[in-house]
Protein backbone atom coordinates (compact mmCIF):
# COMPACT_ATOMS: atom_id res chain seq x y z
CA UNK A 1 0.00 0.00 0.00
CA UNK A 2 1.69 3.28 -1.09
CA UNK A 3 2.35 5.64 1.79
CA UNK A 4 3.52 9.19 2.25
CA UNK A 5 7.02 9.70 3.76
CA UNK A 6 5.63 9.69 7.30
CA UNK A 7 3.93 6.33 6.78
CA UNK A 8 0.39 7.66 6.41
CA UNK A 9 -1.77 8.40 3.40
CA UNK A 10 -1.53 12.01 2.30
CA UNK A 11 -5.04 13.09 3.29
CA UNK A 12 -6.06 12.46 6.90
CA UNK A 13 -9.81 12.83 7.47
CA UNK A 14 -11.25 14.82 10.36
CA UNK A 15 -12.06 13.03 13.60
CA UNK A 16 -15.74 14.07 13.81
CA UNK A 17 -17.83 10.86 13.72
CA UNK A 18 -20.50 12.20 11.37
CA UNK A 19 -18.06 13.19 8.64
CA UNK A 20 -15.48 10.44 9.14
CA UNK A 21 -16.77 7.78 6.74
CA UNK A 22 -17.44 10.35 4.01
CA UNK A 23 -13.98 11.90 4.48
CA UNK A 24 -12.32 8.49 4.23
CA UNK A 25 -14.31 7.73 1.06
CA UNK A 26 -13.32 11.09 -0.44
CA UNK A 27 -9.65 10.47 0.32
CA UNK A 28 -9.71 6.93 -1.07
CA UNK A 29 -11.57 8.12 -4.16
CA UNK A 30 -8.85 10.68 -4.91
CA UNK A 31 -6.12 8.12 -4.27
CA UNK A 32 -7.75 5.65 -6.70
CA UNK A 33 -8.49 8.24 -9.39
CA UNK A 34 -4.93 9.58 -9.07
CA UNK A 35 -3.54 6.10 -9.70
CA UNK A 36 -1.76 5.72 -6.36
CA UNK A 37 -3.79 2.54 -5.92
CA UNK A 38 -3.71 0.45 -9.09
CA UNK A 39 -6.66 -1.37 -10.69
CA UNK A 40 -7.01 -4.80 -9.14
CA UNK A 41 -5.11 -3.88 -5.98
CA UNK A 42 -6.54 -5.32 -2.78
CA UNK A 43 -7.70 -2.87 -0.11
CA UNK A 44 -7.06 -4.17 3.40
CA UNK A 45 -9.28 -2.75 6.13
CA UNK A 46 -6.77 -3.01 8.96
CA UNK A 47 -3.99 -1.32 6.99
CA UNK A 48 -6.24 1.52 5.90
CA UNK A 49 -7.63 1.94 9.42
CA UNK A 50 -4.07 2.31 10.74
CA UNK A 51 -3.07 4.73 8.00
CA UNK A 52 -6.17 6.89 8.46
CA UNK A 53 -5.99 6.63 12.23
CA UNK A 54 -9.52 5.32 12.59
CA UNK A 55 -11.43 2.13 13.37
CA UNK A 56 -12.46 -0.36 10.69
CA UNK A 57 -16.10 0.83 10.68
CA UNK A 58 -15.52 4.03 8.66
CA UNK A 59 -13.32 2.06 6.25
CA UNK A 60 -16.17 -0.43 5.61
CA UNK A 61 -18.61 2.45 5.11
CA UNK A 62 -16.19 4.08 2.67
CA UNK A 63 -15.90 0.81 0.74
CA UNK A 64 -19.69 0.74 0.34
CA UNK A 65 -19.74 4.31 -0.94
CA UNK A 66 -16.93 3.62 -3.42
CA UNK A 67 -18.60 0.41 -4.54
CA UNK A 68 -21.77 2.40 -5.31
CA UNK A 69 -19.83 4.67 -7.68
CA UNK A 70 -17.99 1.76 -9.28
CA UNK A 71 -14.47 2.43 -8.04
CA UNK A 72 -14.09 -0.69 -5.89
CA UNK A 73 -15.45 -4.21 -6.08
CA UNK A 74 -16.22 -6.50 -3.18
CA UNK A 75 -15.56 -10.17 -3.80
CA UNK A 76 -17.10 -12.51 -1.19
CA UNK A 77 -14.51 -14.38 0.89
CA UNK A 78 -11.72 -12.64 -1.00
CA UNK A 79 -11.91 -9.00 -0.04
CA UNK A 80 -12.28 -5.53 -1.55
CA UNK A 81 -10.32 -4.51 -4.65
CA UNK A 82 -9.80 -1.40 -6.74
CA UNK A 83 -12.00 -1.81 -9.81
CA UNK A 84 -10.25 -3.07 -12.94
CA UNK A 85 -12.52 -2.23 -15.85
CA UNK A 86 -12.93 -4.93 -18.50
CA UNK A 87 -14.30 -4.65 -22.03
CA UNK A 88 -17.92 -4.93 -20.90
CA UNK A 89 -17.40 -2.15 -18.35
CA UNK A 90 -15.81 0.14 -20.92
CA UNK A 91 -18.58 -0.51 -23.44
CA UNK A 92 -21.24 0.29 -20.84
CA UNK A 93 -19.46 3.42 -19.61
CA UNK A 94 -19.22 4.86 -23.11
CA UNK A 95 -22.77 3.82 -24.02
CA UNK A 96 -24.11 5.75 -21.03
CA UNK A 97 -21.87 8.71 -21.79
CA UNK A 98 -23.17 8.77 -25.36
CA UNK A 99 -26.77 8.98 -24.19
CA UNK A 100 -26.06 11.69 -21.63
CA UNK A 101 -23.46 13.83 -23.35
CA UNK A 102 -25.18 14.16 -26.70
CA UNK A 103 -28.26 15.44 -24.87
CA UNK A 104 -26.08 17.77 -22.78
CA UNK A 105 -24.34 19.21 -25.86
CA UNK A 106 -27.68 19.97 -27.47
CA UNK A 107 -29.05 21.61 -24.32
CA UNK A 108 -25.83 23.57 -23.70
CA UNK A 109 -26.15 25.12 -27.17
CA UNK A 110 -29.80 25.97 -26.52
CA UNK A 111 -28.84 27.68 -23.27
CA UNK A 112 -25.98 29.66 -24.76
CA UNK A 113 -27.76 33.02 -24.46
CA UNK A 114 -28.18 32.49 -20.71
CA UNK A 115 -24.51 31.66 -20.08
CA UNK A 116 -22.45 34.78 -20.69
CA UNK A 117 -19.14 33.13 -19.72
CA UNK A 118 -19.60 29.96 -21.79
CA UNK A 119 -17.05 30.83 -24.49
CA UNK A 120 -14.39 31.80 -21.96
CA UNK A 121 -15.01 28.72 -19.81
CA UNK A 122 -14.86 26.34 -22.76
CA UNK A 123 -11.68 27.93 -24.02
CA UNK A 124 -10.07 27.61 -20.58
CA UNK A 125 -10.89 23.89 -20.51
CA UNK A 126 -9.40 23.42 -23.97
CA UNK A 127 -6.24 25.25 -22.93
CA UNK A 128 -5.93 23.11 -19.80
CA UNK A 129 -6.26 19.97 -21.89
CA UNK A 130 -3.61 21.19 -24.35
CA UNK A 131 -1.28 22.03 -21.44
CA UNK A 132 -1.76 18.55 -19.95
CA UNK A 133 -0.84 16.97 -23.27
CA UNK A 134 2.26 19.16 -23.44
CA UNK A 135 3.34 17.95 -19.99
CA UNK A 136 2.68 14.37 -21.08
CA UNK A 137 1.06 13.13 -17.86
CA UNK A 138 -1.72 10.65 -18.66
CA UNK A 139 -3.62 11.32 -15.45
CA UNK A 140 -3.53 15.08 -15.93
CA UNK A 141 -4.78 14.54 -19.46
CA UNK A 142 -7.61 12.31 -18.25
CA UNK A 143 -8.68 14.84 -15.60
CA UNK A 144 -8.50 17.75 -18.05
CA UNK A 145 -10.49 15.75 -20.60
CA UNK A 146 -13.25 14.93 -18.15
CA UNK A 147 -13.29 18.55 -16.92
CA UNK A 148 -14.13 19.70 -20.46
CA UNK A 149 -16.98 17.21 -20.69
CA UNK A 150 -18.19 18.06 -17.16
CA UNK A 151 -18.51 21.71 -18.15
CA UNK A 152 -20.77 20.76 -21.05
CA UNK A 153 -22.94 18.72 -18.70
CA UNK A 154 -23.19 21.66 -16.31
CA UNK A 155 -24.07 24.00 -19.17
CA UNK A 156 -27.05 21.77 -19.97
CA UNK A 157 -28.78 23.15 -16.89
CA UNK A 158 -30.17 19.69 -16.06
CA UNK A 159 -29.27 18.63 -12.53
CA UNK A 160 -30.43 15.04 -12.91
CA UNK A 161 -28.51 14.71 -16.16
CA UNK A 162 -25.36 15.89 -14.39
CA UNK A 163 -25.97 13.54 -11.45
CA UNK A 164 -26.36 10.53 -13.75
CA UNK A 165 -23.16 11.46 -15.63
CA UNK A 166 -21.16 11.92 -12.43
CA UNK A 167 -21.69 8.24 -11.63
CA UNK A 168 -19.37 7.31 -14.49
CA UNK A 169 -17.06 10.35 -14.47
CA UNK A 170 -14.49 8.88 -12.08
CA UNK A 171 -14.67 5.53 -13.86
CA UNK A 172 -13.91 7.32 -17.12
CA UNK A 173 -10.86 9.04 -15.58
CA UNK A 174 -9.50 5.67 -14.41
CA UNK A 175 -10.07 4.09 -17.84
CA UNK A 176 -8.44 7.00 -19.68
CA UNK A 177 -5.52 7.11 -17.26
CA UNK A 178 -4.80 3.42 -17.62
CA UNK A 179 -5.36 2.97 -21.35
CA UNK A 180 -4.65 6.24 -23.12
CA UNK A 181 -1.20 7.37 -24.18
CA UNK A 182 0.35 10.73 -23.37
CA UNK A 183 0.46 11.60 -27.07
CA UNK A 184 -2.29 14.02 -28.09
CA UNK A 185 -4.75 12.45 -30.53
CA UNK A 186 -5.30 15.01 -33.25
CA UNK A 187 -8.83 13.86 -34.03
CA UNK A 188 -9.83 14.06 -30.37
CA UNK A 189 -8.43 17.59 -30.05
CA UNK A 190 -10.29 18.60 -33.20
CA UNK A 191 -13.51 17.11 -31.83
CA UNK A 192 -13.25 19.06 -28.59
CA UNK A 193 -12.62 22.31 -30.44
CA UNK A 194 -15.48 21.69 -32.83
CA UNK A 195 -17.95 20.79 -30.08
CA UNK A 196 -17.02 23.96 -28.21
CA UNK A 197 -17.48 26.14 -31.30
CA UNK A 198 -20.83 24.55 -32.14
CA UNK A 199 -22.15 25.07 -28.63
CA UNK A 200 -21.03 28.70 -28.67
CA UNK A 201 -22.75 29.23 -32.02
CA UNK A 202 -25.96 27.65 -30.74
CA UNK A 203 -25.82 24.72 -33.19
CA UNK A 204 -27.16 22.09 -30.81
CA UNK A 205 -28.00 19.30 -33.23
CA UNK A 206 -24.62 19.49 -34.91
CA UNK A 207 -22.84 19.67 -31.53
CA UNK A 208 -24.65 16.46 -30.53
CA UNK A 209 -23.59 14.78 -33.79
CA UNK A 210 -19.93 15.64 -33.28
CA UNK A 211 -20.12 14.53 -29.65
CA UNK A 212 -21.57 11.20 -30.81
CA UNK A 213 -18.75 10.68 -33.30
CA UNK A 214 -16.17 11.68 -30.68
CA UNK A 215 -17.41 9.28 -28.02
CA UNK A 216 -17.89 6.42 -30.45
CA UNK A 217 -14.27 6.80 -31.55
CA UNK A 218 -13.24 6.93 -27.90
CA UNK A 219 -15.13 3.74 -27.14
CA UNK A 220 -13.52 1.88 -30.04
CA UNK A 221 -10.05 3.18 -29.08
CA UNK A 222 -10.37 2.25 -25.40
CA UNK A 223 -11.70 -1.22 -26.22
CA UNK A 224 -8.82 -1.87 -28.62
CA UNK A 225 -6.27 -0.73 -26.06
CA UNK A 226 -7.89 -2.88 -23.35
CA UNK A 227 -7.63 -5.95 -25.59
CA UNK A 228 -3.99 -5.14 -26.38
CA UNK A 229 -3.19 -4.87 -22.68
CA UNK A 230 -4.39 -8.43 -22.02
N, C-alpha and C positions, 0 to 999 in steps of 0.2 A: 504494500500500500504506500504510494508516494507521500512523503511528508515534507513539511517545511523544515528549515535548518534547526528549529528548536524542538522538532519531533512531533509537532501538532499540525493539523491541517490549517491552511492560511486563514480561513474565516472561522472565528469562534462565535457561536450564537450566544445571545443574551441568556441570563439565568432564569428570567421570569417564566413560570410554568406554562402560562397560556400561550406564549409565543415560541416556546422552545422547539416543539416538533416542526412548526412551520419554518423556523430559522434554520434548523438542521436540513430540512428538505431543500430550502433555497440554496444553502451552501453546497450540498451534494449535487444539486442540479447544475450549478455553475461549474463544479469540478468535472462532471461528466461531459457537459457541453464543451468545456475547454480542452478536453482530451487528456486530462491528468489521469483519469481512470479510463482504461481502454475497453472497447466493446468485448463482452464475454468475460470480463474480470469479475471474480467473486467478491461480494461485499460482506464482510464479517462483522456481525453486530458488536461483539466484544471489543474488537480493534477500534471501530468507529466510536463506540461509547467512550473509550479511553482517550481517543484523540480529540473528541469534542468536549470531554470533561462532563459527561452526562450519564444517566442510566441507559439501559437498553430500550426502555419504553419509547422515548422520543425517536430513537433510531428506527424501531419497528413502524411507528406512525409515519415517519419520513419515507420509508420504503413503500408504504401503501400509497402515499401521495405521488411518488415518482412512478409507481406502477400504473397509476391512473392516467398519467400523461405519457406513458410508453417508453420511459427512459430506463426502467429496470424490469427484470422478469423474475418472478418467484417460481422456482422449481421444487415441488414437494420432495422432501427428504434429501434434497441436495443443497438448497440455499437460495440466496438472492444474487443475481448477476446483472451487470451493466448490459443493457440490450444490445444485441448484435443483429442488425437488420438484414434479413435475407431478401431474396428476389421478390417474394410475395409481399413482404412489408414495403419495399420500395415502390412496387407497382401500386399498392393501395395508397401510400402517401401521396404519390403524384396524381393519382386519379382524383383523390379528394381535393388536392390543391387546384387541379384543373377546374373542377366544379365551382370552387369558391372564388378563385382569383380572376377567372374570366368575368364573373358577375361583378366583382369588386372593381375591375378596370372599367367596365361599362358605367357603373354608378359613379365612380370617381370623375369620369369625364362629364357626366350629367351635372355633377355638383361643382364644377370648376368655377362658376361665377360666385359661389359662396365661400370659396377658399382662396383668399387673396395671396397667400404665401405659397401656394402649391408649386409654382414654377421654381421658386428658390429652394424649397424643400427637396423637390425631386432632383434638382441639379446637385445639391449638397450630397445626396445619397449616391448619385452617380460618381461624383468626385471621390467620395470615400471608398467606393468599390474599386475605382481605378488606382487609388493610392495603395490599397491592400494588395492588388495584383503586382504593383511595382515592388512592394516589400517582398512578396513571394511567400507569405505565410498562409497556408491553406485554411487555417481556422479563422484568421482575420478576414479572408476572402469570403468564407461561408457566412460569417456574421454580418459582413457588409452587404452581401447578396440578400440575406433574409431581411435586413433592415430596409432595403429598397422595396421589397415586396410587402413588408409590414406597413409601410407608409401608404401604399396603394389601398390596402385593406382599410386602414384608418380613414382614408379620404372617401371611402364608400359611404361613410356615415351610418353604417349598419352594425350595431353593437353585437348582435347575435352572430352575424357573419364573421366578425373579428374573433369572437370567442371560439367559434368552431375551428377557425384557421389556426388559432394559437395552440390548439391541441396537437398539431403536427409541426409547428414551427421549430421546436427544439429537436424533434426527430429529424427534420430536414437538415438542420445545422450539423448534426452528427453524421448523417449520410454524406453530405457535401464534404465535410472535413476529412472523412475517411477515404472517400473514393475519387474526389476531384484532384486535379493536379494544380500546381501553383501557376502554370502557364495560363495567361488570359485566353479565353476562347473568343475569337473575333465575332462569331455569329451571336454568341450570348451577349457580348457587349453591345452589338448592334441592336439586338432585340430590346435590351433595357432602354437604350436611347430612343428607339422608335416608340416604345410603349409610353415613355414619358412625354414625348412630343405630341402623341395622339391624344393623351389625356388632357394636356394643356390646351390643345386646339378644340377640345370638346367632341372629338370623334370616337364616341364610345364603342360603337360596333366594331370599328376597325381595331381599336385598342384591344378589345376582347379577342379578336382573331389573331393578332400578333402574340398576345399572351398565350393563347392555345398552342400556337406553333412553338413558342419558346419552351413551354412546359413539356410538351410532347417530345421535343428533342432532348430535354433534360432527362426525362424518364428513360428514353432509349439509351442515352449515354451512361446514366448511373447503373442501369441493368447490365450493360455490356461490361462495365468496369467491375461490377460485383462478380460476374461470372469469371472474369480474368483473374480476380484475386483468389478464387478457389483453387 
